[in-house]
């Protein structure tokens, strides 16, 4: 079974979280997470401190398994990172850097006057 991306999990509702828990063998955690109304975003936000707060409702093994699952989900790279390195996006980034550089180099820039005085004194 492949681990879904963080981006995908963030959009899950409570039922999708329940389905995923069942698929991963954590069906014994379903009732508790349903009572706590855990959706995908809440699932990703769970950490050991949150799970320890639920120790009255969960067994230690359930907490450990759920903690491991959450950490795996949080380390799965987002699909958007693949998009951000696409050639089209890289070209846009390059264009932005060039246009920012041309703005900073323009002579009618109000910020330039303070710095021009300092460089003249150094010369």
C-alpha positions in Angstrom: 0.0 0.0 0.0 1.3 3.4 -0.9 1.3 6.2 1.6 -0.8 9.2 0.4 0.7 12.6 0.1 0.2 15.2 2.9 -1.7 17.3 0.4 -4.1 14.5 -0.2 -4.6 13.7 3.5 -5.2 17.3 4.4 -8.4 17.2 2.3 -9.8 14.0 3.9 -13.0 14.1 5.9 -13.6 11.9 8.9 -15.0 9.0 6.8 -11.9 8.9 4.6 -9.7 8.9 7.7 -11.7 5.9 9.0 -11.3 4.1 5.7 -7.6 4.6 5.6 -7.2 3.4 9.2 -9.0 0.2 8.3 -6.8 -0.3 5.2 -3.7 0.1 7.3 -4.8 -2.3 10.0 -5.7 0.3 12.6 -9.4 -0.4 12.7 -9.3 -0.7 16.5 -8.5 3.1 16.5 -11.5 4.0 14.4 -14.1 4.5 17.2 -11.8 6.7 19.2 -10.9 8.9 16.2 -14.5 9.2 15.2 -15.5 10.3 18.7 -12.7 12.9 18.5 -13.9 13.9 15.1 -10.5 13.6 13.5 -10.3 14.5 9.8 -7.2 14.5 7.6 -5.9 17.8 8.8 -6.3 16.8 12.4 -4.7 13.5 11.7 -1.6 15.1 10.3 -1.5 17.5 13.3 -1.4 14.6 15.8 1.8 14.3 17.7 2.9 12.2 20.7 1.7 14.9 23.2 -1.8 14.8 21.7 -1.9 11.0 21.6 -0.7 10.9 25.3 -3.7 13.1 26.2 -5.9 10.3 24.7 -4.2 7.6 26.8 -7.4 7.1 28.8 -9.2 6.2 25.6 -6.5 4.2 23.8 -4.1 1.4 24.6 -0.4 1.9 24.5 0.0 -0.2 21.4 -2.7 1.8 19.6 -0.9 5.0 20.4 2.4 3.7 19.2 0.9 2.4 15.9 -1.0 5.6 15.3 2.0 7.7 16.1 4.1 5.7 13.6 1.4 6.1 10.9 1.1 9.9 11.5 4.9 10.3 11.3 4.9 8.3 8.0 2.1 10.5 6.6 4.0 13.7 7.7 7.2 12.6 6.0 5.6 11.8 2.7 6.5 14.6 0.2 3.7 16.8 -1.1 2.8 16.4 -4.7 3.1 20.2 -5.1 6.8 20.0 -4.7 7.0 18.0 -7.9 5.1 20.8 -9.7 7.2 23.6 -8.2 10.3 22.2 -9.9 8.7 21.8 -13.3 10.4 23.8 -16.2 7.5 26.2 -16.5 7.6 27.1 -12.8 11.4 27.5 -12.9 11.1 29.8 -15.9 8.6 31.9 -13.9 10.9 32.1 -10.9 13.8 33.2 -13.2 11.5 35.9 -14.7 10.6 37.1 -11.3 14.2 37.4 -10.2 15.1 39.3 -13.4 12.3 41.7 -13.0 13.1 42.3 -9.3 16.7 43.0 -10.3 15.6 45.5 -12.9 13.4 47.4 -10.4 16.3 47.6 -7.9 18.7 48.9 -10.6 16.4 51.7 -11.8 17.6 55.2 -11.3 14.2 56.6 -10.2 14.1 54.4 -7.2 13.6 56.3 -4.0 15.7 53.9 -1.9 18.7 54.5 -4.1 19.4 58.1 -2.9 20.5 57.0 0.6 22.9 54.5 -0.7 24.4 56.7 -3.4 25.6 59.2 -0.8 27.3 56.4 1.2 29.2 55.1 -1.9 30.3 58.6 -2.9 31.9 59.2 0.4 33.8 55.9 0.3 35.3 56.7 -3.1 
